[in-house]
Protein backbone atom coordinates (compact mmCIF):
# COMPACT_ATOMS: atom_id res chain seq x y z
CA UNK A 1 0.00 0.00 0.00
CA UNK A 2 1.30 3.46 -0.87
CA UNK A 3 2.32 5.78 1.93
CA UNK A 4 1.52 9.46 1.76
CA UNK A 5 4.19 12.07 2.30
CA UNK A 6 1.74 14.80 3.28
CA UNK A 7 2.11 18.02 5.19
CA UNK A 8 -1.28 18.85 6.67
CA UNK A 9 -2.36 15.45 7.94
CA UNK A 10 0.76 13.86 9.38
CA UNK A 11 -0.91 12.97 12.67
CA UNK A 12 -3.59 10.95 10.86
CA UNK A 13 -1.17 8.56 9.20
CA UNK A 14 -0.34 5.08 10.46
CA UNK A 15 2.59 3.77 8.46
CA UNK A 16 4.71 0.66 8.70
CA UNK A 17 8.47 1.25 8.91
CA UNK A 18 10.21 1.64 5.55
CA UNK A 19 13.76 1.17 4.46
CA UNK A 20 15.69 4.27 3.44
CA UNK A 21 16.03 2.98 -0.12
CA UNK A 22 12.31 2.31 -0.45
CA UNK A 23 11.30 5.85 -1.39
CA UNK A 24 8.83 4.49 -3.95
CA UNK A 25 6.33 4.13 -1.11
CA UNK A 26 6.23 7.89 -0.56
CA UNK A 27 3.70 9.86 -2.56
CA UNK A 28 3.26 13.47 -3.47
CA UNK A 29 -0.33 14.02 -4.56
CA UNK A 30 -0.69 10.33 -5.41
CA UNK A 31 2.48 10.17 -7.54
CA UNK A 32 5.58 8.14 -6.59
CA UNK A 33 9.20 8.00 -7.69
CA UNK A 34 9.58 5.02 -10.03
CA UNK A 35 6.14 5.45 -11.57
CA UNK A 36 5.72 6.23 -15.24
CA UNK A 37 4.34 9.71 -15.87
CA UNK A 38 2.22 8.02 -18.56
CA UNK A 39 0.11 6.66 -15.69
CA UNK A 40 -1.02 10.20 -14.97
CA UNK A 41 -0.63 12.18 -18.21
CA UNK A 42 -0.99 11.42 -21.91
CA UNK A 43 1.99 11.39 -24.28
CA UNK A 44 0.71 14.56 -25.96
CA UNK A 45 0.42 16.34 -22.60
CA UNK A 46 3.94 15.32 -21.60
CA UNK A 47 5.44 16.42 -24.92
CA UNK A 48 3.61 19.73 -24.65
CA UNK A 49 4.99 20.28 -21.15
CA UNK A 50 8.52 19.41 -22.29
CA UNK A 51 8.29 22.25 -24.81
CA UNK A 52 6.92 24.70 -22.26
CA UNK A 53 9.06 27.67 -21.26
CA UNK A 54 8.39 26.83 -17.61
CA UNK A 55 10.09 23.43 -17.93
CA UNK A 56 13.68 23.25 -16.72
CA UNK A 57 16.06 21.10 -18.75
CA UNK A 58 19.30 20.04 -17.09
CA UNK A 59 22.08 21.03 -19.52
CA UNK A 60 24.50 18.24 -18.73
CA UNK A 61 24.08 14.50 -19.06
CA UNK A 62 24.68 11.62 -16.69
CA UNK A 63 25.25 8.30 -18.44
CA UNK A 64 23.60 9.64 -21.58
CA UNK A 65 20.50 10.72 -19.68
CA UNK A 66 18.99 14.18 -19.83
CA UNK A 67 16.53 15.10 -17.11
CA UNK A 68 13.70 17.61 -17.28
CA UNK A 69 11.65 19.09 -14.46
CA UNK A 70 8.08 19.76 -15.49
CA UNK A 71 5.30 21.32 -13.49
CA UNK A 72 2.14 19.27 -13.16
CA UNK A 73 -1.16 20.99 -12.49
CA UNK A 74 -4.44 19.30 -11.59
CA UNK A 75 -5.87 20.05 -15.04
CA UNK A 76 -2.91 18.26 -16.69
CA UNK A 77 -3.82 14.89 -15.19
CA UNK A 78 -5.74 12.24 -17.12
CA UNK A 79 -8.26 12.34 -14.29
CA UNK A 80 -8.24 16.00 -13.16
CA UNK A 81 -8.41 16.46 -9.41
CA UNK A 82 -7.67 19.15 -6.89
CA UNK A 83 -4.36 18.79 -5.06
CA UNK A 84 -5.03 17.91 -1.43
CA UNK A 85 -1.83 19.20 0.17
CA UNK A 86 0.57 21.00 -2.14
CA UNK A 87 0.01 24.14 -4.18
CA UNK A 88 2.18 22.80 -6.99
CA UNK A 89 4.25 19.74 -7.82
CA UNK A 90 7.20 19.08 -10.08
CA UNK A 91 8.14 15.81 -11.73
CA UNK A 92 11.69 14.95 -12.84
CA UNK A 93 11.77 12.62 -15.84
CA UNK A 94 14.26 11.36 -18.38
CA UNK A 95 13.08 13.33 -21.39
CA UNK A 96 14.87 10.94 -23.77
CA UNK A 97 12.87 7.97 -22.54
CA UNK A 98 9.62 6.77 -24.08
CA UNK A 99 8.45 5.47 -20.72
CA UNK A 100 8.97 8.80 -18.92
CA UNK A 101 9.96 7.18 -15.64
CA UNK A 102 9.82 9.51 -12.66
CA UNK A 103 13.23 9.94 -10.99
CA UNK A 104 12.32 12.64 -8.48
CA UNK A 105 9.33 14.53 -7.12
CA UNK A 106 8.97 18.04 -5.78
CA UNK A 107 6.06 19.44 -3.80
CA UNK A 108 5.68 23.11 -2.89
CA UNK A 109 3.44 24.68 -0.26
CA UNK A 110 3.08 28.47 -0.19
CA UNK A 111 2.11 30.86 2.60
CA UNK A 112 1.14 34.29 1.25
CA UNK A 113 2.07 37.09 3.64
CA UNK A 114 2.99 34.40 6.14
CA UNK A 115 5.50 34.20 8.94
CA UNK A 116 8.68 32.30 8.01
CA UNK A 117 8.44 30.61 11.43
CA UNK A 118 5.33 28.79 10.17
CA UNK A 119 7.41 27.37 7.32
CA UNK A 120 10.17 26.33 9.72
CA UNK A 121 7.64 24.60 11.97
CA UNK A 122 6.09 22.63 9.11
CA UNK A 123 9.54 21.83 7.71
CA UNK A 124 10.54 20.31 11.04
CA UNK A 125 7.27 18.36 11.30
CA UNK A 126 7.77 16.79 7.87
CA UNK A 127 11.43 15.97 8.61
CA UNK A 128 10.43 14.32 11.89
CA UNK A 129 7.71 12.34 10.11
CA UNK A 130 10.11 11.03 7.50
CA UNK A 131 12.68 10.04 10.12
CA UNK A 132 10.05 8.24 12.19
CA UNK A 133 8.72 6.42 9.11
CA UNK A 134 12.06 5.20 7.78
CA UNK A 135 13.34 1.92 9.21
CA UNK A 136 16.88 2.93 10.14
CA UNK A 137 18.54 6.18 11.05
CA UNK A 138 18.54 9.12 8.71
CA UNK A 139 21.17 11.75 9.43
CA UNK A 140 19.78 15.27 9.51
CA UNK A 141 21.81 18.19 8.20
CA UNK A 142 20.36 21.66 8.82
CA UNK A 143 21.89 24.74 7.20
CA UNK A 144 21.13 28.21 5.91
CA UNK A 145 22.30 29.39 2.53
CA UNK A 146 23.68 32.92 2.75
CA UNK A 147 26.42 33.38 0.19
CA UNK A 148 24.36 32.55 -2.90
CA UNK A 149 21.01 34.12 -2.06
CA UNK A 150 19.19 35.75 -4.95
CA UNK A 151 17.97 39.33 -4.62
CA UNK A 152 14.40 38.31 -3.87
CA UNK A 153 15.41 35.72 -1.24
CA UNK A 154 15.58 36.93 2.34
CA UNK A 155 16.65 33.53 3.66
CA UNK A 156 16.82 29.88 2.59
CA UNK A 157 16.87 27.09 5.19
CA UNK A 158 17.66 23.49 4.24
CA UNK A 159 17.01 20.22 6.04
CA UNK A 160 18.78 17.40 4.21
CA UNK A 161 18.10 13.82 5.27
CA UNK A 162 20.86 11.33 4.51
CA UNK A 163 20.93 7.53 4.43
CA UNK A 164 24.65 6.76 4.44
CA UNK A 165 26.16 9.03 1.81
CA UNK A 166 22.92 9.36 -0.09
CA UNK A 167 20.37 12.18 0.29
CA UNK A 168 16.93 10.88 -0.69
CA UNK A 169 15.02 13.75 0.98
CA UNK A 170 15.48 17.50 1.02
CA UNK A 171 13.21 20.11 2.59
CA UNK A 172 13.75 23.81 1.93
CA UNK A 173 12.07 26.90 3.39
CA UNK A 174 12.25 30.06 1.30
CA UNK A 175 11.53 33.55 2.68
CA UNK A 176 10.73 35.65 -0.39
CA UNK A 177 10.21 39.34 -1.11
CA UNK A 178 9.67 39.76 -4.83
CA UNK A 179 8.99 43.39 -5.75
CA UNK A 180 7.15 44.00 -2.51
CA UNK A 181 5.17 40.75 -2.65
CA UNK A 182 6.16 38.72 0.39
CA UNK A 183 5.55 35.02 0.81
CA UNK A 184 7.10 31.86 2.24
CA UNK A 185 7.32 28.48 0.55
CA UNK A 186 8.22 24.98 1.68
CA UNK A 187 9.79 22.76 -0.98
CA UNK A 188 9.81 18.99 -0.37
CA UNK A 189 11.93 16.83 -2.68
CA UNK A 190 12.10 13.03 -2.93
CA UNK A 191 15.03 11.98 -5.11
CA UNK A 192 16.03 8.61 -6.54
CA UNK A 193 19.63 7.46 -6.21
CA UNK A 194 20.15 7.91 -9.96
CA UNK A 195 19.01 11.53 -9.86
CA UNK A 196 21.08 12.37 -6.78
CA UNK A 197 24.18 11.00 -8.53
CA UNK A 198 23.30 13.08 -11.57
CA UNK A 199 23.13 16.24 -9.44
CA UNK A 200 26.48 15.41 -7.87
CA UNK A 201 27.97 14.85 -11.33
CA UNK A 202 26.43 18.07 -12.63
CA UNK A 203 27.91 20.14 -9.80
CA UNK A 204 31.47 18.93 -10.56
N, C-alpha and C positions, 0 to 999 in steps of 0.2 A: 504494500500500500504506500502511496506517495505521502511524503511528509511536507508540510507547508512551512516555508520560511517566511512568516508574516511579521508584521510590525505591531498591528493594533490588537491582536488577539492571542498574544503569546501565552497568557495564563490559561487559555482554554484548551491548549494542545497537550495531548498525552502521547508521547512518542517513545518508541523503543530505541535503545542506544544504537548509534551508527558508527561505522568505522570512518576514519578521517578521509579515506580514499573514496568512500561511497557517497560522493556529493550528488549523484544522480537522484537520490531520494529527496533532495531539497527542491522546492518549487518556488518560482516567482510568477504569480498570477496563473498558476496551472501549468507552467512550462518548466522543463527540467533540462539541465546540461545532459547531452547525449541523445536527446530527442532529435528528430528531423523537423526542421521548420515547415516542411511540407505537411506535417500533421495539423498545422494550425493556419497556414496560408497557402494560397495557390501559387503555382509556378509564375504566373503572370504578375501576381502581386509582389512576389519576392524580386523578380527582375525589375519591376518598376521601382521598388524601394532601393535596389542597388544602384540605380541611375539617379536617385534623388540627391539634391545638393546637401541634404541634411545627413546623409550617410557618410561615415568616416571610413576611409580605406587605408589600411596600414601599408606604408610605402615599401617596406622591406619584406623579404620572404624568409620563412623558416621551413627547411626541407621542402622547397618548392610549393609551399602553401601561402596563399594570400588571404588574410582575414579582413572582414568588413563588419562594422558595427552599425546595425540598422535599428531605427526606432520602430516599435510596434505599438500601434494604437488600437483601441477596442474595435474600431470600424474596419481595421485591416484583417481581422480574424475571419476564418471561414464561417464560424458561428459567432457573430458580434456579441460582446457582452461588456458590461461595465467592470472596470478593474475594481477589486474589492479593497486593496490596500494601497498600492502605489499609484502615483500620479502619472508615471510614465515608465516604460521598460525598454531596455536595449538588448538585442540579441547578437552575439558574435558568431558568425558563420564563416566557413571556408567558401569564398565566393567562386572558386574554381570547381567546386564539387557540384555534381548533379543531385546529390542527396540533401545538401544543405544542412549537414549535421551541426548542432549547436555546441560550441566549445566554451561558451561563457554566457552568463546572464547578468544583467544590471537592472536594479530597480531603484527608482528615485521617488522620494517623498518630499514635498515642499510645504514650508510654513511661510505664508505671506505676512509680512510685518510681524514676524514672530521673534521670540527670544532665543538666541543661540543656545542657551542653557537647555531649552526643550529638546533641541537636536542632540545635544550631548547626552541627555538623559535617555532618549530613545536609542541612541547609538550604543550606549552601555547595556541597555536591556537586551538588544538583539545579540550583542557579543556574548553576554552571559548565557542566553538561550542556546546559541550555537555550541558553546563550550559544554553546557550541560547535556546537550543532545548527542554530541560526538562520543563514541566509546574510545577513550584514550585522551591523553592530555594534549591540548592545543596551546602553544605558547602565544601569549598576547604581547604585541609590540604597539605602544601608544606614542605618537609623536605629532608635532605641529610643523607644518611646512611654512617657513618664513622667507627664505632666500629667493624662492621662485614664485612668489605670489603675483597674480595678475592685478592690474589696476583696480578691477571691480571686486577683488577678493579681500575681505577684511581679515579673515583667518581661515585656515584649512586644518582640520584635525583628523588624523588617521588612527584607526585601530586595525592592525593586521593580525590575522590569526594564522599561525604556522603549525604544520604537522611535519616534524623533522625540518628539512630545509625547504619544504614546499609551502606556498601560501595559497590555500584554496579559497580563503575568504578575506575580503577587505571591506571595511566600512568607513565612509568619509563624511564628515560634516563640513559644509561650506557656509560661511557667513558672507553674504553678498550685498553690495551696494552698487547697483548698475544705473548710473544716471539718475540718482535720487530714489530709485525703486529698491527697497530693501527687502530681502527675504533670506531664509535659511533652507538648506536642502540636505537630506541624508541620502547618500548613495551607497547601495549594498551590492557588492559584486561576488559572484560565485564563479570561480575559474577552474577549468580543467587543467590537468598537468601539462598537456600539450600547449595550451595557450599561455600558461605561466612561463614555460620555457621559451616560447616565442617572444614574450615581452622581455625576458632577460637577454635574449639574443639581440633583440632590436635595440636595447639600450647600450650595447657594447659598440 
